[in-house]
Structure formats: C-alpha cells, structure tokens
Amino acid sequence: MKRSRYLLAYDIRDPRRLRQVHTTATAYGSALQYSVFVCDLNPGELVKLRMALRETMNAGEDSVMLLHLGDGYDRRSFEFMGVAPNLPSGGAVVI
C-alpha cells in the first residue's frame, strides 16, 4: 500500500492523557520533538491512528494536528536549525 508522510503535533492538558497520546504517537511515528512526530502511514494506519487519538484525547480540552506532507520521504521538505533528529527513511514504523 502507498504511504504518505504526516506531521503529528499535539497539546494535551491532562498528564495521564498526555502519556497515552505520546505512547500512541510513538507507535505510529518518529519523534522530532516531544509533542511533534513524523509518521509514514498507509490509509489503514491513518484511520487507526485517528481512532486511537480520538479515544484518548478530550476534544473539549486537547488539540491534535495531523498535517499531510505528501507522498514520498524527501528529507529536503524539513529544515532544522540546531540539532536535526533522524527522520525515518520510509516504510512501516507502526509497532
């Protein structure tokens, strides 16, 4: 299945929910910063990620952003200042 790259960022108000969302994000992507992940997902994985996040977050208090970055795995679409984290080179990341 074709994969697309997404940027996942979140702002979670409750420490317990924050840990749960972080665990979910770690299962689907690679951390760029504590609450920012890059995820290479096929359509089925994207649906599962959305479902897991909706089940964990409080829609009235928390915020989660999924930004579609396109197909492919071009590192040039990221600009880092300072220490640059390792980006996934493509393929499955889901644990």
PDB file of N, CA, C and O in Angstrom, chain B, residues numbered from 101:
ATOM      1  N   MET B 101       0.823  -1.184   0.000  1.00  0.00           N
ATOM      2  CA  MET B 101       0.000   0.000   0.000  1.00  0.00           C
ATOM      3  C   MET B 101       0.872   1.254   0.000  1.00  0.00           C
ATOM      4  O   MET B 101       1.946   1.273   0.601  1.00  0.00           O
ATOM      5  N   LYS B 102       0.414   2.269  -0.660  1.00  0.00           N
ATOM      6  CA  LYS B 102       1.131   3.533  -0.741  1.00  0.00           C
ATOM      7  C   LYS B 102       1.131   4.256   0.607  1.00  0.00           C
ATOM      8  O   LYS B 102       0.113   4.301   1.298  1.00  0.00           O
ATOM      9  N   ARG B 103       2.271   4.815   0.968  1.00  0.00           N
ATOM     10  CA  ARG B 103       2.405   5.551   2.225  1.00  0.00           C
ATOM     11  C   ARG B 103       2.521   7.039   1.953  1.00  0.00           C
ATOM     12  O   ARG B 103       3.051   7.465   0.927  1.00  0.00           O
ATOM     13  N   SER B 104       2.021   7.807   2.880  1.00  0.00           N
ATOM     14  CA  SER B 104       2.159   9.254   2.841  1.00  0.00           C
ATOM     15  C   SER B 104       2.782   9.699   4.154  1.00  0.00           C
ATOM     16  O   SER B 104       2.659   9.027   5.179  1.00  0.00           O
ATOM     17  N   ARG B 105       3.446  10.832   4.105  1.00  0.00           N
ATOM     18  CA  ARG B 105       4.091  11.380   5.305  1.00  0.00           C
ATOM     19  C   ARG B 105       3.181  12.420   5.946  1.00  0.00           C
ATOM     20  O   ARG B 105       2.619  13.280   5.268  1.00  0.00           O
ATOM     21  N   TYR B 106       3.047  12.324   7.278  1.00  0.00           N
ATOM     22  CA  TYR B 106       2.238  13.246   8.067  1.00  0.00           C
ATOM     23  C   TYR B 106       3.078  13.812   9.202  1.00  0.00           C
ATOM     24  O   TYR B 106       3.959  13.146   9.745  1.00  0.00           O
ATOM     25  N   LEU B 107       2.783  15.045   9.539  1.00  0.00           N
ATOM     26  CA  LEU B 107       3.336  15.648  10.731  1.00  0.00           C
ATOM     27  C   LEU B 107       2.231  15.615  11.776  1.00  0.00           C
ATOM     28  O   LEU B 107       1.132  16.115  11.534  1.00  0.00           O
ATOM     29  N   LEU B 108       2.512  15.036  12.927  1.00  0.00           N
ATOM     30  CA  LEU B 108       1.566  14.929  14.028  1.00  0.00           C
ATOM     31  C   LEU B 108       2.087  15.797  15.162  1.00  0.00           C
ATOM     32  O   LEU B 108       3.225  15.631  15.600  1.00  0.00           O
ATOM     33  N   ALA B 109       1.264  16.718  15.638  1.00  0.00           N
ATOM     34  CA  ALA B 109       1.623  17.566  16.782  1.00  0.00           C
ATOM     35  C   ALA B 109       0.425  17.629  17.713  1.00  0.00           C
ATOM     36  O   ALA B 109      -0.724  17.584  17.273  1.00  0.00           O
ATOM     37  N   TYR B 110       0.706  17.732  19.001  1.00  0.00           N
ATOM     38  CA  TYR B 110      -0.402  17.742  19.946  1.00  0.00           C
ATOM     39  C   TYR B 110      -0.107  18.624  21.154  1.00  0.00           C
ATOM     40  O   TYR B 110       1.042  18.875  21.515  1.00  0.00           O
ATOM     41  N   ASP B 111      -1.202  19.081  21.759  1.00  0.00           N
ATOM     42  CA  ASP B 111      -1.180  19.845  23.001  1.00  0.00           C
ATOM     43  C   ASP B 111      -2.256  19.226  23.883  1.00  0.00           C
ATOM     44  O   ASP B 111      -3.447  19.455  23.671  1.00  0.00           O
ATOM     45  N   ILE B 112      -1.840  18.448  24.863  1.00  0.00           N
ATOM     46  CA  ILE B 112      -2.749  17.690  25.718  1.00  0.00           C
ATOM     47  C   ILE B 112      -2.673  18.254  27.131  1.00  0.00           C
ATOM     48  O   ILE B 112      -1.583  18.382  27.687  1.00  0.00           O
ATOM     49  N   ARG B 113      -3.807  18.589  27.711  1.00  0.00           N
ATOM     50  CA  ARG B 113      -3.864  19.292  29.007  1.00  0.00           C
ATOM     51  C   ARG B 113      -3.663  18.395  30.230  1.00  0.00           C
ATOM     52  O   ARG B 113      -3.114  18.848  31.234  1.00  0.00           O
ATOM     53  N   ASP B 114      -4.086  17.165  30.167  1.00  0.00           N
ATOM     54  CA  ASP B 114      -4.036  16.262  31.320  1.00  0.00           C
ATOM     55  C   ASP B 114      -2.804  15.354  31.229  1.00  0.00           C
ATOM     56  O   ASP B 114      -2.581  14.749  30.180  1.00  0.00           O
ATOM     57  N   PRO B 115      -1.993  15.238  32.295  1.00  0.00           N
ATOM     58  CA  PRO B 115      -0.778  14.409  32.242  1.00  0.00           C
ATOM     59  C   PRO B 115      -1.027  12.950  31.870  1.00  0.00           C
ATOM     60  O   PRO B 115      -0.228  12.358  31.145  1.00  0.00           O
ATOM     61  N   ARG B 116      -2.118  12.363  32.351  1.00  0.00           N
ATOM     62  CA  ARG B 116      -2.407  10.958  32.011  1.00  0.00           C
ATOM     63  C   ARG B 116      -2.724  10.819  30.525  1.00  0.00           C
ATOM     64  O   ARG B 116      -2.210   9.919  29.861  1.00  0.00           O
ATOM     65  N   ARG B 117      -3.566  11.707  30.002  1.00  0.00           N
ATOM     66  CA  ARG B 117      -3.886  11.670  28.566  1.00  0.00           C
ATOM     67  C   ARG B 117      -2.642  11.985  27.738  1.00  0.00           C
ATOM     68  O   ARG B 117      -2.439  11.405  26.671  1.00  0.00           O
ATOM     69  N   LEU B 118      -1.816  12.896  28.226  1.00  0.00           N
ATOM     70  CA  LEU B 118      -0.584  13.239  27.518  1.00  0.00           C
ATOM     71  C   LEU B 118       0.298  12.007  27.340  1.00  0.00           C
ATOM     72  O   LEU B 118       0.824  11.777  26.251  1.00  0.00           O
ATOM     73  N   ARG B 119       0.464  11.218  28.390  1.00  0.00           N
ATOM     74  CA  ARG B 119       1.272   9.991  28.294  1.00  0.00           C
ATOM     75  C   ARG B 119       0.645   9.008  27.298  1.00  0.00           C
ATOM     76  O   ARG B 119       1.357   8.369  26.523  1.00  0.00           O
ATOM     77  N   GLN B 120      -0.681   8.891  27.322  1.00  0.00           N
ATOM     78  CA  GLN B 120      -1.357   7.966  26.410  1.00  0.00           C
ATOM     79  C   GLN B 120      -1.209   8.415  24.952  1.00  0.00           C
ATOM     80  O   GLN B 120      -0.942   7.595  24.073  1.00  0.00           O
ATOM     81  N   VAL B 121      -1.379   9.703  24.699  1.00  0.00           N
ATOM     82  CA  VAL B 121      -1.228  10.212  23.333  1.00  0.00           C
ATOM     83  C   VAL B 121       0.220  10.060  22.881  1.00  0.00           C
ATOM     84  O   VAL B 121       0.475   9.701  21.732  1.00  0.00           O
ATOM     85  N   HIS B 122       1.162  10.327  23.770  1.00  0.00           N
ATOM     86  CA  HIS B 122       2.580  10.166  23.423  1.00  0.00           C
ATOM     87  C   HIS B 122       2.893   8.708  23.067  1.00  0.00           C
ATOM     88  O   HIS B 122       3.615   8.442  22.106  1.00  0.00           O
ATOM     89  N   THR B 123       2.353   7.774  23.839  1.00  0.00           N
ATOM     90  CA  THR B 123       2.551   6.349  23.555  1.00  0.00           C
ATOM     91  C   THR B 123       1.970   5.982  22.194  1.00  0.00           C
ATOM     92  O   THR B 123       2.598   5.251  21.427  1.00  0.00           O
ATOM     93  N   THR B 124       0.787   6.481  21.894  1.00  0.00           N
ATOM     94  CA  THR B 124       0.163   6.229  20.594  1.00  0.00           C
ATOM     95  C   THR B 124       1.007   6.820  19.475  1.00  0.00           C
ATOM     96  O   THR B 124       1.263   6.148  18.475  1.00  0.00           O
ATOM     97  N   ALA B 125       1.441   8.065  19.628  1.00  0.00           N
ATOM     98  CA  ALA B 125       2.253   8.722  18.594  1.00  0.00           C
ATOM     99  C   ALA B 125       3.554   7.964  18.360  1.00  0.00           C
ATOM    100  O   ALA B 125       3.998   7.825  17.221  1.00  0.00           O
ATOM    101  N   THR B 126       4.163   7.477  19.431  1.00  0.00           N
ATOM    102  CA  THR B 126       5.414   6.721  19.318  1.00  0.00           C
ATOM    103  C   THR B 126       5.207   5.422  18.544  1.00  0.00           C
ATOM    104  O   THR B 126       6.109   4.968  17.839  1.00  0.00           O
ATOM    105  N   ALA B 127       4.033   4.828  18.670  1.00  0.00           N
ATOM    106  CA  ALA B 127       3.734   3.583  17.962  1.00  0.00           C
ATOM    107  C   ALA B 127       3.574   3.797  16.459  1.00  0.00           C
ATOM    108  O   ALA B 127       3.757   2.862  15.679  1.00  0.00           O
ATOM    109  N   TYR B 128       3.235   5.018  16.047  1.00  0.00           N
ATOM    110  CA  TYR B 128       2.955   5.286  14.638  1.00  0.00           C
ATOM    111  C   TYR B 128       3.997   6.164  13.956  1.00  0.00           C
ATOM    112  O   TYR B 128       3.959   6.318  12.735  1.00  0.00           O
ATOM    113  N   GLY B 129       4.917   6.738  14.703  1.00  0.00           N
ATOM    114  CA  GLY B 129       5.857   7.654  14.075  1.00  0.00           C
ATOM    115  C   GLY B 129       7.144   7.816  14.841  1.00  0.00           C
ATOM    116  O   GLY B 129       7.412   7.105  15.809  1.00  0.00           O
ATOM    117  N   SER B 130       7.936   8.769  14.386  1.00  0.00           N
ATOM    118  CA  SER B 130       9.231   9.073  14.983  1.00  0.00           C
ATOM    119  C   SER B 130       9.194  10.488  15.536  1.00  0.00           C
ATOM    120  O   SER B 130       8.744  11.417  14.865  1.00  0.00           O
ATOM    121  N   ALA B 131       9.669  10.644  16.757  1.00  0.00           N
ATOM    122  CA  ALA B 131       9.626  11.943  17.417  1.00  0.00           C
ATOM    123  C   ALA B 131      10.630  12.907  16.790  1.00  0.00           C
ATOM    124  O   ALA B 131      11.800  12.576  16.596  1.00  0.00           O
ATOM    125  N   LEU B 132      10.148  14.098  16.481  1.00  0.00           N
ATOM    126  CA  LEU B 132      11.035  15.192  16.085  1.00  0.00           C
ATOM    127  C   LEU B 132      11.306  16.062  17.304  1.00  0.00           C
ATOM    128  O   LEU B 132      12.428  16.526  17.511  1.00  0.00           O
ATOM    129  N   GLN B 133      10.276  16.277  18.102  1.00  0.00           N
ATOM    130  CA  GLN B 133      10.341  16.945  19.391  1.00  0.00           C
ATOM    131  C   GLN B 133       9.364  16.201  20.284  1.00  0.00           C
ATOM    132  O   GLN B 133       8.708  15.267  19.825  1.00  0.00           O
ATOM    133  N   TYR B 134       9.250  16.592  21.552  1.00  0.00           N
ATOM    134  CA  TYR B 134       8.432  15.809  22.473  1.00  0.00           C
ATOM    135  C   TYR B 134       7.004  15.624  21.971  1.00  0.00           C
ATOM    136  O   TYR B 134       6.469  14.520  22.063  1.00  0.00           O
ATOM    137  N   SER B 135       6.385  16.650  21.453  1.00  0.00           N
ATOM    138  CA  SER B 135       4.991  16.526  21.025  1.00  0.00           C
ATOM    139  C   SER B 135       4.827  16.704  19.521  1.00  0.00           C
ATOM    140  O   SER B 135       3.749  17.070  19.053  1.00  0.00           O
ATOM    141  N   VAL B 136       5.890  16.449  18.760  1.00  0.00           N
ATOM    142  CA  VAL B 136       5.858  16.558  17.298  1.00  0.00           C
ATOM    143  C   VAL B 136       6.469  15.294  16.715  1.00  0.00           C
ATOM    144  O   VAL B 136       7.597  14.928  17.045  1.00  0.00           O
ATOM    145  N   PHE B 137       5.713  14.630  15.845  1.00  0.00           N
ATOM    146  CA  PHE B 137       6.141  13.365  15.258  1.00  0.00           C
ATOM    147  C   PHE B 137       6.004  13.420  13.750  1.00  0.00           C
ATOM    148  O   PHE B 137       5.159  14.142  13.222  1.00  0.00           O
ATOM    149  N   VAL B 138       6.837  12.656  13.054  1.00  0.00           N
ATOM    150  CA  VAL B 138       6.667  12.433  11.629  1.00  0.00           C
ATOM    151  C   VAL B 138       6.223  10.973  11.480  1.00  0.00           C
ATOM    152  O   VAL B 138       6.839  10.065  12.039  1.00  0.00           O
ATOM    153  N   CYS B 139       5.151  10.765  10.721  1.00  0.00           N
ATOM    154  CA  CYS B 139       4.550   9.439  10.572  1.00  0.00           C
ATOM    155  C   CYS B 139       4.407   9.109   9.093  1.00  0.00           C
ATOM    156  O   CYS B 139       3.839   9.894   8.334  1.00  0.00           O
ATOM    157  N   ASP B 140       4.909   7.969   8.685  1.00  0.00           N
ATOM    158  CA  ASP B 140       4.741   7.470   7.326  1.00  0.00           C
ATOM    159  C   ASP B 140       3.667   6.396   7.380  1.00  0.00           C
ATOM    160  O   ASP B 140       3.904   5.303   7.895  1.00  0.00           O
ATOM    161  N   LEU B 141       2.484   6.702   6.851  1.00  0.00           N
ATOM    162  CA  LEU B 141       1.318   5.855   7.051  1.00  0.00           C
ATOM    163  C   LEU B 141       0.628   5.492   5.745  1.00  0.00           C
ATOM    164  O   LEU B 141       0.576   6.288   4.807  1.00  0.00           O
ATOM    165  N   ASN B 142       0.098   4.274   5.703  1.00  0.00           N
ATOM    166  CA  ASN B 142      -0.797   3.919   4.610  1.00  0.00           C
ATOM    167  C   ASN B 142      -2.205   4.316   5.057  1.00  0.00           C
ATOM    168  O   ASN B 142      -2.391   4.662   6.223  1.00  0.00           O
ATOM    169  N   PRO B 143      -3.193   4.278   4.174  1.00  0.00           N
ATOM    170  CA  PRO B 143      -4.540   4.743   4.555  1.00  0.00           C
ATOM    171  C   PRO B 143      -5.138   4.013   5.759  1.00  0.00           C
ATOM    172  O   PRO B 143      -5.812   4.638   6.578  1.00  0.00           O
ATOM    173  N   GLY B 144      -4.912   2.736   5.880  1.00  0.00           N
ATOM    174  CA  GLY B 144      -5.442   1.982   7.013  1.00  0.00           C
ATOM    175  C   GLY B 144      -4.807   2.399   8.331  1.00  0.00           C
ATOM    176  O   GLY B 144      -5.490   2.518   9.348  1.00  0.00           O
ATOM    177  N   GLU B 145      -3.501   2.620   8.308  1.00  0.00           N
ATOM    178  CA  GLU B 145      -2.802   3.066   9.515  1.00  0.00           C
ATOM    179  C   GLU B 145      -3.261   4.461   9.938  1.00  0.00           C
ATOM    180  O   GLU B 145      -3.367   4.754  11.129  1.00  0.00           O
ATOM    181  N   LEU B 146      -3.531   5.315   8.953  1.00  0.00           N
ATOM    182  CA  LEU B 146      -4.020   6.660   9.250  1.00  0.00           C
ATOM    183  C   LEU B 146      -5.366   6.594   9.967  1.00  0.00           C
ATOM    184  O   LEU B 146      -5.591   7.332  10.927  1.00  0.00           O
ATOM    185  N   VAL B 147      -6.256   5.729   9.515  1.00  0.00           N
ATOM    186  CA  VAL B 147      -7.558   5.557  10.166  1.00  0.00           C
ATOM    187  C   VAL B 147      -7.374   5.060  11.601  1.00  0.00           C
ATOM    188  O   VAL B 147      -8.015   5.566  12.522  1.00  0.00           O
ATOM    189  N   LYS B 148      -6.497   4.063  11.789  1.00  0.00           N
ATOM    190  CA  LYS B 148      -6.261   3.518  13.128  1.00  0.00           C
ATOM    191  C   LYS B 148      -5.652   4.565  14.053  1.00  0.00           C
ATOM    192  O   LYS B 148      -6.019   4.640  15.226  1.00  0.00           O
ATOM    193  N   LEU B 149      -4.734   5.367  13.545  1.00  0.00           N
ATOM    194  CA  LEU B 149      -4.135   6.428  14.353  1.00  0.00           C
ATOM    195  C   LEU B 149      -5.195   7.441  14.781  1.00  0.00           C
ATOM    196  O   LEU B 149      -5.261   7.820  15.951  1.00  0.00           O
ATOM    197  N   ARG B 150      -6.013   7.874  13.843  1.00  0.00           N
ATOM    198  CA  ARG B 150      -7.075   8.831  14.172  1.00  0.00           C
ATOM    199  C   ARG B 150      -8.021   8.276  15.231  1.00  0.00           C
ATOM    200  O   ARG B 150      -8.394   8.984  16.167  1.00  0.00           O
ATOM    201  N   MET B 151      -8.407   7.015  15.087  1.00  0.00           N
ATOM    202  CA  MET B 151      -9.305   6.395  16.056  1.00  0.00           C
ATOM    203  C   MET B 151      -8.660   6.341  17.435  1.00  0.00           C
ATOM    204  O   MET B 151      -9.304   6.660  18.435  1.00  0.00           O
ATOM    205  N   ALA B 152      -7.388   5.937  17.495  1.00  0.00           N
ATOM    206  CA  ALA B 152      -6.689   5.833  18.780  1.00  0.00           C
ATOM    207  C   ALA B 152      -6.571   7.198  19.448  1.00  0.00           C
ATOM    208  O   ALA B 152      -6.737   7.313  20.662  1.00  0.00           O
ATOM    209  N   LEU B 153      -6.286   8.233  18.661  1.00  0.00           N
ATOM    210  CA  LEU B 153      -6.168   9.575  19.228  1.00  0.00           C
ATOM    211  C   LEU B 153      -7.513  10.085  19.732  1.00  0.00           C
ATOM    212  O   LEU B 153      -7.585  10.674  20.811  1.00  0.00           O
ATOM    213  N   ARG B 154      -8.576   9.866  18.967  1.00  0.00           N
ATOM    214  CA  ARG B 154      -9.910  10.321  19.383  1.00  0.00           C
ATOM    215  C   ARG B 154     -10.374   9.631  20.660  1.00  0.00           C
ATOM    216  O   ARG B 154     -11.061  10.234  21.485  1.00  0.00           O
ATOM    217  N   GLU B 155      -9.994   8.360  20.820  1.00  0.00           N
ATOM    218  CA  GLU B 155     -10.375   7.612  22.019  1.00  0.00           C
ATOM    219  C   GLU B 155      -9.628   8.106  23.257  1.00  0.00           C
ATOM    220  O   GLU B 155     -10.129   7.971  24.373  1.00  0.00           O
ATOM    221  N   THR B 156      -8.452   8.670  23.074  1.00  0.00           N
ATOM    222  CA  THR B 156      -7.601   9.077  24.188  1.00  0.00           C
ATOM    223  C   THR B 156      -7.785  10.535  24.573  1.00  0.00           C
ATOM    224  O   THR B 156      -7.838  10.860  25.759  1.00  0.00           O
ATOM    225  N   MET B 157      -7.883  11.410  23.593  1.00  0.00           N
ATOM    226  CA  MET B 157      -7.916  12.843  23.871  1.00  0.00           C
ATOM    227  C   MET B 157      -9.283  13.307  24.350  1.00  0.00           C
ATOM    228  O   MET B 157     -10.281  12.607  24.176  1.00  0.00           O
ATOM    229  N   ASN B 158      -9.322  14.482  24.950  1.00  0.00           N
ATOM    230  CA  ASN B 158     -10.566  15.149  25.329  1.00  0.00           C
ATOM    231  C   ASN B 158     -10.749  16.278  24.318  1.00  0.00           C
ATOM    232  O   ASN B 158     -10.020  17.269  24.356  1.00  0.00           O
ATOM    233  N   ALA B 159     -11.714  16.133  23.418  1.00  0.00           N
ATOM    234  CA  ALA B 159     -11.904  17.100  22.331  1.00  0.00           C
ATOM    235  C   ALA B 159     -12.241  18.494  22.833  1.00  0.00           C
ATOM    236  O   ALA B 159     -12.061  19.467  22.100  1.00  0.00           O
ATOM    237  N   GLY B 160     -12.727  18.617  24.061  1.00  0.00           N
ATOM    238  CA  GLY B 160     -13.046  19.919  24.624  1.00  0.00           C
ATOM    239  C   GLY B 160     -11.862  20.632  25.247  1.00  0.00           C
ATOM    240  O   GLY B 160     -11.929  21.836  25.495  1.00  0.00           O
ATOM    241  N   GLU B 161     -10.764  19.901  25.508  1.00  0.00           N
ATOM    242  CA  GLU B 161      -9.597  20.487  26.159  1.00  0.00           C
ATOM    243  C   GLU B 161      -8.305  20.356  25.349  1.00  0.00           C
ATOM    244  O   GLU B 161      -7.437  21.226  25.423  1.00  0.00           O
ATOM    245  N   ASP B 162      -8.177  19.296  24.594  1.00  0.00           N
ATOM    246  CA  ASP B 162      -6.917  18.961  23.927  1.00  0.00           C
ATOM    247  C   ASP B 162      -6.943  19.332  22.451  1.00  0.00           C
ATOM    248  O   ASP B 162      -8.004  19.549  21.866  1.00  0.00           O
ATOM    249  N   SER B 163      -5.770  19.398  21.869  1.00  0.00           N
ATOM    250  CA  SER B 163      -5.641  19.694  20.444  1.00  0.00           C
ATOM    251  C   SER B 163      -4.623  18.742  19.817  1.00  0.00           C
ATOM    252  O   SER B 163      -3.518  18.567  20.332  1.00  0.00           O
ATOM    253  N   VAL B 164      -5.012  18.135  18.702  1.00  0.00           N
ATOM    254  CA  VAL B 164      -4.126  17.268  17.925  1.00  0.00           C
ATOM    255  C   VAL B 164      -4.187  17.731  16.484  1.00  0.00           C
ATOM    256  O   VAL B 164      -5.267  17.972  15.947  1.00  0.00           O
ATOM    257  N   MET B 165      -3.016  17.855  15.853  1.00  0.00           N
ATOM    258  CA  MET B 165      -2.951  18.276  14.452  1.00  0.00           C
ATOM    259  C   MET B 165      -2.254  17.190  13.639  1.00  0.00           C
ATOM    260  O   MET B 165      -1.190  16.700  14.018  1.00  0.00           O
ATOM    261  N   LEU B 166      -2.862  16.827  12.531  1.00  0.00           N
ATOM    262  CA  LEU B 166      -2.249  15.946  11.536  1.00  0.00           C
ATOM    263  C   LEU B 166      -2.108  16.751  10.252  1.00  0.00           C
ATOM    264  O   LEU B 166      -3.102  17.200   9.682  1.00  0.00           O
ATOM    265  N   LEU B 167      -0.898  16.930   9.807  1.00  0.00           N
ATOM    266  CA  LEU B 167      -0.628  17.703   8.605  1.00  0.00           C
ATOM    267  C   LEU B 167      -0.065  16.776   7.532  1.00  0.00           C
ATOM    268  O   LEU B 167       1.003  16.193   7.718  1.00  0.00           O
ATOM    269  N   HIS B 168      -0.770  16.636   6.417  1.00  0.00           N
ATOM    270  CA  HIS B 168      -0.314  15.793   5.319  1.00  0.00           C
ATOM    271  C   HIS B 168       0.838  16.489   4.599  1.00  0.00           C
ATOM    272  O   HIS B 168       0.676  17.593   4.080  1.00  0.00           O
ATOM    273  N   LEU B 169       1.996  15.841   4.571  1.00  0.00           N
ATOM    274  CA  LEU B 169       3.180  16.421   3.934  1.00  0.00           C
ATOM    275  C   LEU B 169       3.406  15.885   2.531  1.00  0.00           C
ATOM    276  O   LEU B 169       4.313  16.332   1.829  1.00  0.00           O
ATOM    277  N   GLY B 170       2.589  14.935   2.125  1.00  0.00           N
ATOM    278  CA  GLY B 170       2.700  14.411   0.773  1.00  0.00           C
ATOM    279  C   GLY B 170       3.241  13.001   0.732  1.00  0.00           C
ATOM    280  O   GLY B 170       3.515  12.382   1.761  1.00  0.00           O
ATOM    281  N   ASP B 171       3.383  12.519  -0.465  1.00  0.00           N
ATOM    282  CA  ASP B 171       3.903  11.177  -0.683  1.00  0.00           C
ATOM    283  C   ASP B 171       5.414  11.246  -0.767  1.00  0.00           C
ATOM    284  O   ASP B 171       5.988  12.281  -1.102  1.00  0.00           O
ATOM    285  N   GLY B 172       6.035  10.150  -0.463  1.00  0.00           N
ATOM    286  CA  GLY B 172       7.489  10.107  -0.549  1.00  0.00           C
ATOM    287  C   GLY B 172       8.144  10.479   0.760  1.00  0.00           C
ATOM    288  O   GLY B 172       7.469  10.797   1.739  1.00  0.00           O
ATOM    289  N   TYR B 173       9.435  10.438   0.770  1.00  0.00           N
ATOM    290  CA  TYR B 173      10.192  10.593   2.004  1.00  0.00           C
ATOM    291  C   TYR B 173      11.371  11.525   1.779  1.00  0.00           C
ATOM    292  O   TYR B 173      12.514  11.171   2.070  1.00  0.00           O
ATOM    293  N   ASP B 174      11.099  12.698   1.267  1.00  0.00           N
ATOM    294  CA  ASP B 174      12.144  13.650   0.922  1.00  0.00           C
ATOM    295  C   ASP B 174      12.549  14.470   2.140  1.00  0.00           C
ATOM    296  O   ASP B 174      11.765  15.279   2.635  1.00  0.00           O
ATOM    297  N   ARG B 175      13.762  14.263   2.621  1.00  0.00           N
ATOM    298  CA  ARG B 175      14.265  14.990   3.786  1.00  0.00           C
ATOM    299  C   ARG B 175      14.343  16.491   3.512  1.00  0.00           C
ATOM    300  O   ARG B 175      14.329  17.286   4.453  1.00  0.00           O
ATOM    301  N   ARG B 176      14.425  16.890   2.255  1.00  0.00           N
ATOM    302  CA  ARG B 176      14.544  18.311   1.928  1.00  0.00           C
ATOM    303  C   ARG B 176      13.299  19.107   2.293  1.00  0.00           C
ATOM    304  O   ARG B 176      13.356  20.336   2.328  1.00  0.00           O
ATOM    305  N   SER B 177      12.189  18.456   2.564  1.00  0.00           N
ATOM    306  CA  SER B 177      10.980  19.186   2.960  1.00  0.00           C
ATOM    307  C   SER B 177      11.050  19.639   4.416  1.00  0.00           C
ATOM    308  O   SER B 177      10.156  20.345   4.883  1.00  0.00           O
ATOM    309  N   PHE B 178      12.100  19.242   5.140  1.00  0.00           N
ATOM    310  CA  PHE B 178      12.302  19.644   6.531  1.00  0.00           C
ATOM    311  C   PHE B 178      13.528  20.535   6.621  1.00  0.00           C
ATOM    312  O   PHE B 178      14.568  20.235   6.036  1.00  0.00           O
ATOM    313  N   GLU B 179      13.403  21.621   7.349  1.00  0.00           N
ATOM    314  CA  GLU B 179      14.548  22.486   7.631  1.00  0.00           C
ATOM    315  C   GLU B 179      14.722  22.528   9.139  1.00  0.00           C
ATOM    316  O   GLU B 179      13.796  22.882   9.868  1.00  0.00           O
ATOM    317  N   PHE B 180      15.906  22.167   9.604  1.00  0.00           N
ATOM    318  CA  PHE B 180      16.200  22.168  11.032  1.00  0.00           C
ATOM    319  C   PHE B 180      17.253  23.219  11.328  1.00  0.00           C
ATOM    320  O   PHE B 180      18.161  23.437  10.527  1.00  0.00           O
ATOM    321  N   MET B 181      17.135  23.865  12.467  1.00  0.00           N
ATOM    322  CA  MET B 181      18.164  24.746  12.986  1.00  0.00           C
ATOM    323  C   MET B 181      18.646  24.119  14.280  1.00  0.00           C
ATOM    324  O   MET B 181      17.836  23.782  15.144  1.00  0.00           O
ATOM    325  N   GLY B 182      19.922  23.962  14.422  1.00  0.00           N
ATOM    326  CA  GLY B 182      20.451  23.254  15.582  1.00  0.00           C
ATOM    327  C   GLY B 182      20.501  21.768  15.291  1.00  0.00           C
ATOM    328  O   GLY B 182      20.690  21.358  14.146  1.00  0.00           O
ATOM    329  N   VAL B 183      20.334  20.976  16.310  1.00  0.00           N
ATOM    330  CA  VAL B 183      20.430  19.523  16.179  1.00  0.00           C
ATOM    331  C   VAL B 183      19.243  18.992  15.386  1.00  0.00           C
ATOM    332  O   VAL B 183      18.093  19.254  15.737  1.00  0.00           O
ATOM    333  N   ALA B 184      19.512  18.262  14.340  1.00  0.00           N
ATOM    334  CA  ALA B 184      18.460  17.685  13.496  1.00  0.00           C
ATOM    335  C   ALA B 184      18.221  16.237  13.896  1.00  0.00           C
ATOM    336  O   ALA B 184      19.156  15.437  13.901  1.00  0.00           O
ATOM    337  N   PRO B 185      16.974  15.885  14.235  1.00  0.00           N
ATOM    338  CA  PRO B 185      16.683  14.484  14.574  1.00  0.00           C
ATOM    339  C   PRO B 185      16.725  13.613  13.326  1.00  0.00           C
ATOM    340  O   PRO B 185      16.603  14.109  12.206  1.00  0.00           O
ATOM    341  N   ASN B 186      16.896  12.334  13.525  1.00  0.00           N
ATOM    342  CA  ASN B 186      16.875  11.402  12.411  1.00  0.00           C
ATOM    343  C   ASN B 186      15.448  11.215  11.942  1.00  0.00           C
ATOM    344  O   ASN B 186      14.559  10.923  12.742  1.00  0.00           O
ATOM    345  N   LEU B 187      15.228  11.379  10.670  1.00  0.00           N
ATOM    346  CA  LEU B 187      13.913  11.155  10.078  1.00  0.00           C
ATOM    347  C   LEU B 187      13.850   9.719   9.568  1.00  0.00           C
ATOM    348  O   LEU B 187      14.863   9.163   9.142  1.00  0.00           O
ATOM    349  N   PRO B 188      12.658   9.117   9.612  1.00  0.00           N
ATOM    350  CA  PRO B 188      12.543   7.783   9.030  1.00  0.00           C
ATOM    351  C   PRO B 188      12.803   7.850   7.537  1.00  0.00           C
ATOM    352  O   PRO B 188      12.487   8.846   6.887  1.00  0.00           O
ATOM    353  N   SER B 189      13.373   6.799   7.004  1.00  0.00           N
ATOM    354  CA  SER B 189      13.690   6.772   5.570  1.00  0.00           C
ATOM    355  C   SER B 189      12.546   6.208   4.763  1.00  0.00           C
ATOM    356  O   SER B 189      12.658   6.105   3.541  1.00  0.00           O
ATOM    357  N   GLY B 190      11.466   5.846   5.388  1.00  0.00           N
ATOM    358  CA  GLY B 190      10.300   5.321   4.689  1.00  0.00           C
ATOM    359  C   GLY B 190       9.966   3.938   5.196  1.00  0.00           C
ATOM    360  O   GLY B 190      10.722   3.333   5.956  1.00  0.00           O
ATOM    361  N   GLY B 191       8.843   3.459   4.770  1.00  0.00           N
ATOM    362  CA  GLY B 191       8.418   2.132   5.185  1.00  0.00           C
ATOM    363  C   GLY B 191       7.650   2.169   6.485  1.00  0.00           C
ATOM    364  O   GLY B 191       7.383   3.236   7.038  1.00  0.00           O
ATOM    365  N   ALA B 192       7.302   1.004   6.963  1.00  0.00           N
ATOM    366  CA  ALA B 192       6.472   0.880   8.145  1.00  0.00           C
ATOM    367  C   ALA B 192       7.207   1.309   9.398  1.00  0.00           C
ATOM    368  O   ALA B 192       8.377   0.982   9.596  1.00  0.00           O
ATOM    369  N   VAL B 193       6.507   2.038  10.232  1.00  0.00           N
ATOM    370  CA  VAL B 193       7.024   2.446  11.528  1.00  0.00           C
ATOM    371  C   VAL B 193       6.113   1.919  12.620  1.00  0.00           C
ATOM    372  O   VAL B 193       6.507   1.899  13.785  1.00  0.00           O
ATOM    373  N   VAL B 194       4.923   1.498  12.284  1.00  0.00           N
ATOM    374  CA  VAL B 194       3.919   1.074  13.254  1.00  0.00           C
ATOM    375  C   VAL B 194       4.420  -0.113  14.058  1.00  0.00           C
ATOM    376  O   VAL B 194       4.937  -1.086  13.507  1.00  0.00           O
ATOM    377  N   ILE B 195       4.257  -0.015  15.373  1.00  0.00           N
ATOM    378  CA  ILE B 195       4.705  -1.088  16.273  1.00  0.00           C
ATOM    379  C   ILE B 195       3.511  -1.946  16.635  1.00  0.00           C
ATOM    380  O   ILE B 195       3.649  -2.912  17.385  1.00  0.00           O
TER     381      ILE B 195
END
